[in-house]
């Protein structure tokens, strides 16, 4: 396991994000399917289709979750 020097990574793997969907849904009083859809919407594919790994933009995902609070 690796982490950034600050411990705050701008992206996580889609697998790790999906592991957390039930907890996040419960904390935000949202259906799990809604959180899973947001994770999918904020998942970026490999660069040029073959460089790196798919990743979830945590900042954008958190902003989308926060926007649902006001909806």
Secondary structure as GFF3:
##gff-version 3
##sequence-region A 1 71
A	DSSP	beta_strand	11	12	.	.	.	ID=ss1
A	DSSP	alpha_helix	14	19	.	.	.	ID=ss2
A	DSSP	alpha_helix	21	27	.	.	.	ID=ss3
A	DSSP	alpha_helix	32	41	.	.	.	ID=ss4
A	DSSP	beta_strand	43	44	.	.	.	ID=ss5
A	DSSP	beta_strand	55	57	.	.	.	ID=ss6
A	DSSP	alpha_helix	58	70	.	.	.	ID=ss7
###
